[in-house]
């Protein structure tokens, strides 16, 4: 029975380029999951877009002397280029600056207001006498009251993830001029988060399939008590408040951006033949997965579920498989120190699949993990080139040259051959269970273990020797090896799709790989093969020193 799967992926702020932390944290695991479910025959939509509103964009625009729209649009274009090269298979990647998103966000705002979950209140807001304006969240900086980190912002501490208001900061100052802010009264709208504390706590505790870190993080925040939060701000960039008299205010980005999952689903439906098709992914028997980084957990396990509960009639998240952080050469990512691997820079020198493979094998699912160029080279050379690529190359090249370029007809399948075929089927079953539970790291290890087993089998059978005395025995071992390669290109497709599609072509299979199904399909004897090429390029060890020096680091 097919399922409906909604894959909702974190919206990147349109104020900076994508780096590997973004890819490992949300976009790659979401794409793996989407490709897997499509192969299973499930109905999938994977949606996201550029978060074009909010102070991250206005701050960048002021720094560059451009309009927020110009900045947001330029980064949106860069995101799309990077995602295409990475092979991220969106059903829709849109923006929060569409008329559709504004309409959806405003409609939810009005419904929550009507039901009493939004109310007006005059509050004391930070005002910079030097800049002569109210200071939105990110225009106020100071020390976090929880972890004491010095670089906390007025909306959230990046170090510990605590959401906050600017008044909570220790030693608050205007980020533009450094002046300590004064406070003035301003009327704003508040989301009554406190009304959802108990139902959310019951709901979260019942999610036994969630990752432990996500559930514990959320339960802790709920047990500390939810406080109502302002959902409007004094700024002229973003979704306008749909009420007269509030023309100078906009919906807070933390409130309207999460609504983007719903508005993007509606936009996707509008582009299809059925404008109501979005409902099948938001109502009834459907599973919704939210792929995010750990800094976004409270917005997806507390804020967005609160909005959904208040609005009514739409499904709460089924799972929020948030990843931990990816460090770079054992250090925290830093824009100011250029300590990052930017996606656009990576593609000036390397291909997508080696990166997708490394980040899958080293995915920060339950703890922070590290990206190093030494590990990148090692994984590429020892695992992609020497293990999987070597298996494909020597089996298909030998078959192509010695068996007239077709899949050979096997003789009797002996015990060793049957054992390997059984392991291939077992790998399908294991990886199926792992991927369905969002365990990507262990899934790709299982696939690579099958490739290692196939290499051992091939060494033992040595068809290049057996063919001299018994052509049928050689044909049998090659046929079994081709069957395992056929399995591997399917199992590995969600992780390294570009090379899997090349193997599909080498095997002479003309169907789209995604349509071939999640199953072990035995090759048909006599199928015409295409001449195989080298699947992965070996990297020189000099890459390690070159790339670390490019980031200003030493390899010692």
N, C-alpha and C positions, 0 to 999 in steps of 0.2 A: 504494500500500500504506500503510495507516494505521500510525502509530507509537504507542507508549506513552511518555508524557512525564510525569516527576515534576518538579514545580516546588516546591522547598523554599525557604522564605523566612525570613530572620532573625526571631528571636523577640524582640520588644521587652520590655525590663524593665518590669514593672508597678509603676513607682515615679514615673512622670512622664508628661506629655502628649506626644503626637506632634508633631514639628515638621517643617518642610520638608526638613531634612537626611535624616530617616528616609525620607520619601516618595521623594526623588530617589535615595537610596542603594540602596534595596531594593524597596520596595513597588510603586512605579509601573513600573519595568522588568519586574518579575515579572508584573504584571497585563497589560502590553502583550504579553508573551511568551505568557501563557496564552490571552488572547483570540485572538491570531493562530493558535495551534495548534488551538484549538477550531474556528475558521473553516476550517482546513485539513482538518478531519474527524478529527484525531488524538484518541486517548484521553488525557485530561489530568486530573491531580489537582494542585491547588495548595493546600498546607497550611502552616500556621504556628500560632502562638498566643502568648499572654502568658507570658513567663518570670516565674513568680510566686515563685520561690524565690531564695535567695541574699541576700547582705548589702545589695544596693541596695534591696531591699524592706524588710528589717528596719531599716535606717537611716532610711528614710522613715517607717516605722511609729513608731519611737521619737520622731522629731521631731514627729509629729502626735498622739502619745498614743493610737494605735490598735493593733489587732492586725495582724500581717502579712497575715492572710487578708482582713481588711476593706479594707486599703489595696490589696492586689492585685486584689481583686474590683472595686473602684471604678474602677481604671484599666483593667481589662479591659473594663468596660462603655463607658468613654470611647473606647477603641480601636475597638470595634465600631461605635460611632456615627460616628466619623471615617472609618473605612474604607467604610461605607455611603455617606456623602456623597461620598467620593472616587471611588466606583465600583470599589473593589478587589473582584474577583470570586472570593472564596475558595470552594473546595470544602469546606474546614473550617478554622475559626480557633478553636482550643481553648485549653487552658491546661496548664501542667506540674503542676497540682495535682489532676489526675484520678487515679482508681484505676487506670485503664488505663496512664497514663504511669508511675506508680510501679511497677506490675507489670513493664512492659517494661524500665525502667531497672534494676530489681533482677535481672531474669532475665539481662540482659547482664552485669551485675556478676558474678553467680555463674558464668556460663560463662567469662568471662575469668579469674576466680580459679581455676576448675577446670583451665584450660589453662595456668596458670602465668604469665599476663600481668599478674596483679595479685598483689602480695605485701604482707605486713605489715612495718612498720618503726617503731621508736620514733624520734621526731624532736623536735628542740628547737623549740617553738612560742612565738610572742610572747605574753606574759602581762602584762596591765596591773594593777599593784598597786593603783592608784587605783580602777579599775572592778571589780577582783577577778574577772577572767574572762580566758579565752583570747581572743585577738583574731583573728577571721577576716580573710581577705585584705583586704577593702576598709575594715576598721577600722584599717589601718596605712597611713600616708602618709609620703612622703619624696621625695628626689630620685632620678631614674632613673640607674642606673649607666652606661647607654649614652649617652643624649642629654643627661643632666644636668637634664632638666626638673624643676622643683620640685614639680609637682603629681602625681607618679606614685603609683599605688596598689600595694598588696601583691600584686595578681594580674597587673597589666598597666600599662604606661605608655601613656596615651592619646595622647601626643605622637608617639611613634615606633612604637607597637604592640608593643613587646617584652613577651612574657610573662615573669613572674618570680615569685619567692617573696619574702615580706616581709623575710627576712634580707638580701636583696640591696640593699634600699633604703639610700640614704645619708641619715643623719640621721633615721632612722625615729622615728615618734611615734604615739601613740594618737589617732585622729581625734576621739574623743569628749571627752577631757580634756587632750590634748596631752602626756601623760606618755611619756617614752621607754620602750619595753617591755623587760621582762626576758624571759628564755627559760626554759621548763620542758619536761620530757620529756612527750610524749604519743604513744600508739601510733596510727598511721594506716595506711591502705591506699594503695599506690602503683601507678600504671599504668606498665608497663614500656615506655615510649616508645622507649627505646634499642634494643629488639628490632626495631623497624620502620624504623630509619633507612635502611638500604640498600635494602630493597624499595620504600620510599616515594620515595627519590631516583630510582630507575630508573623508577618509574611517573610521577612528575611530569615528568621530562625527556622522556618520550614523549608528553606532552599538547601537541602542536604547535598545537592549536586554541585553547588558553587565551590569555587576554590576557597580553601581555608582562609587565605590572607584577605580575600575580598569580603567574605562573610564576617570574619572577626573585626576587620576594620569598620564595617558598617554598623555592626551591633554595638561596638564601643561608642561610636558617635551618637547613636540613638539613645543609648543608656545614659549618656551625659546630658541628654535633653535637647530637643530642637527649639530653635528660636526663629520667630518670624523674620523674614529678610526683605529688604526693599527690592523691588523688581523694576524700578524706573530710576533714571538718573538725569542730571542736567547736562545734556550734550546734544549736538545737532546732527549726529551721524548714527544711523541705525533705524530700527523699526519704530515708527511714530506711535504714540499713545492714541488710541482711537476714540478720544473724547474731546469735546471742545474745552478750551482753556488751558490745554497742556501742550501747546505747540512747541514749546522749548524743551520738552522732555522726550526721552526715548526709552524703549524697553531695555532693561539690563541684558547684556549679552549672555550672561549665565542662565537667564530665564528663556530667552527666545532661541538661543542656539540649539538647545536640546530638542526643541520643537521641530528642528530641521529634519529629524528622522521621519517624522510624520509628513511634513510638507514635501520632502523629497520623494516619499512613496506616492503621494498624490500627483506630483509632477511626472513621475515615471508612468503612472496610470494614464495621465492625460496624453502622453506621447504614444500610448498603445491604443489598441482598438476599443478598449473598455475603460472609460474614465472612472468607474467604480472598482476597478481591479485591485486597488490598494486595500480595500476592506478585507480581502481574503488574507492579507498579511498582518492585520491588526485586530481582527475580531474572530472569536471562536477557536477552533482547534488549529493553532499555529504556534510555532516556537520562534521567539525572537532572541537574537544574540547580539550583545553590544560589545564590540571590540575596542578597547581603550587602554591607555596607560594608567598606572596606579594613581597618578596625580588627579585623575578625573573620576575616581571611584565615587565620592560622595554625590557628585552631580548626576550619576547614572543609577545609583542604588538608593538615593534619598530624594533629591530634588525632582528628577524626571518622574519617578514613581508617584511622588506627591501630586504633581500636576496631572498625571493620568488618573489617579484616584479621585481627585477633585472634579475633573472633567467628566469621567464616567464612560463606560461602554467600550473602552479600548484595553487591549492586553497589557499587563505589566511585563517587564523583561523576564524571559525564561532563564537566561544566564548572562552574566557579565564577566567573561573570562579576561579580566584585566591582567596585563603583563607588568612585571617590575621594570626597572630601568636597565638600559644598556650603557655601560661605561666604555670609554675609549682609551685603550692602552692603560687600563687600571686607574684611569682618572675620570672625574665627572665631566660631562660635556660642558664646554664653555665657548660661547660665541666670541667674547671679548679676547680670549687667548687663542682663537682659531683652533681650539681643540675639538674638532668634529670631523666626520667624514660626510661631506655633502653629497647627496645622491647625484646631482648634476656633474660634480667633479669626478665621482667614481666612474661614470659612463664615458668619460673622456679616454679611459684606459682599459676598462674591463667589461666583461659581459654580465648579463643578469643572473644566469643560473648559478655560477659559483658563489655569488653573494646570497642568493636565496637559499642555497644549500647550507652555507655556514650559519646564517642567522636562524635557520630551522633547527639545525643540529645543536645550536647554542642559544636557543630561545629563552628569554628571561621569564619563564612561566611562573615560578614560585619564589625566585630570588633574583637579585641583580646579577647579570652576567657581563662578561667583558668581551669587547671586540679588539683583536690585535691583528696587525698585518702578518705577523709570524704564523698565527693560527689560520689566517685566511689562505696563505700559501700552502701550509701543511695540509689542510683539509682538501684544497683543490688538487694538489699533486698526489697525495697518498690515497685519497678516497674517491674523488671524482675521476681522476685520470687513471690511477693504477688499479683501482678496484672495479668500479662500474664501467668506466670508459674502456678499459682494457678488455673486460669481458665482452662487451658489444663488438669491439673492433676485431678481436681475434676469432670469435665465433662467426660473425657475419662475413668477414673478409675471406676466411678459409672456405666457408660454404659457398660463397659467391664464385671463388676461383676453381674449386674442385668438384662442385656439384651443379655445374652449368647455370649458376645464378638463380637456383630455385630452392625452396624448402625441401630437404630430402625426405624420402619415405622411410620411416623407421622400421626396424625389425622388432623382435620381442623386447618388451620393456623389463629389464632385470630389476633386482631388488634395490640396487643403489640408485638407478634412474627413477624408480617409483618413489623412493624415499625423498628424492629432491623435488619431484612434482608435488608430493604431499606437503613438503615444507613451503612450496610456493603457495599452495592453497591455504596453508596455515597462516602465512604472512598476510594474505588478503584478509582473513578473518580477524587477526590481531590488530592490523592497522585500521580496519573498519571500526572496531570497538574503540581504539585509541582516538581516532579522528572525531568520531561522534561525541566523545567526551572532551574535545579540545586539548588533547595531549599530543602536541605536535612533535616535540623533541623525541619522545620515545617512539613515535610512529616512524620517523625517518631513520632512526637507529635500527628498527626492525627491518626496514627495506634494505638498508645497506648490509645487514647481517645475511640476508638472502643472497645478495650479490657475492659476498665473500664465500658463502657455501657453494655457489655455482662455480666459482673459480677453482675451489678445491676439487669439485667433481670433474671439472674439465681437465685439470692437471692429472687426476687419476686415470681418466679414460683416454687421454692423449690421442684424440682422433687423427692428428697429423702423423702418428706412428701406426695406429690401427689400420688406417686406410691402405697401407702397403700390403697387408695380409687379409683383411676382412673389411670390405667396403661397407657392408651392411651394419657392422658394429660401429664403425665411424659415423655412419649416417644416423644411427640411433642416438648416439651421445650428442651429436650436433642438433638433432631435432629436439631432444629434451632441453638442451641449453637454449635453443631459440624459444622454446615454450616459457622458460624462466625469464628470458629477456622480454618477452611479450608481457609477462606478468609485471616485471619491474617497471617498464615504461608506463604502465597504467597506475601502479601504486605510487610511483614517483611523480606522476603528472601534476598533482596539486602543488608539489614543492618546486620542481624544476621543469616547468611546462615547455620551454623552448627546446631543450634537448629531448624530452619525451616525444615531441612532435617530429623531431628529426628521426628518431628511432622508428616511429610509426611509418615514416616514409621509407626508411631503409628496408623495413619488413614488407614493403609492397602493399601496405594497407591504405586504401583510398578514403575510408570513412574518417570523419572528424574524430579525433581521439576522445573528445569529451562525450561523443555520442556512442562510444563503443561499450559503455557500461562498466560498472564496478564488479568485475568478475574475472576469473581465470578462463581465458579463451585459448584453446589449443590451436596451434598453427595448422594450416591446411597444407599437406604435402603437395608440391608442385606450384605453390604460389611463387610468382616471379619476384625476386628481390631487386632492389635498387642498389647500386654500388655504394657501399658504406664509406663514409669519410671519418676522419678523426673527430670524436665527439667533444672532447675538452682539450684545451691547450695547456700544456705544462708551464708553470710560472717559474721564472728564475728567482733564486734566493735574494738577488739584489733588490727585488721589489720591497722587501722588508725595510731595508735601510732607506731607500728612496722615499717611501711613503711616510715613514716616521719622521724623517728629516723635513718633509714637506709641512708637517704639523709642528715643527720646531722641537721635536723630541729626540732623545738619544736611544739607540738600540741596545745599549749596554745595560 
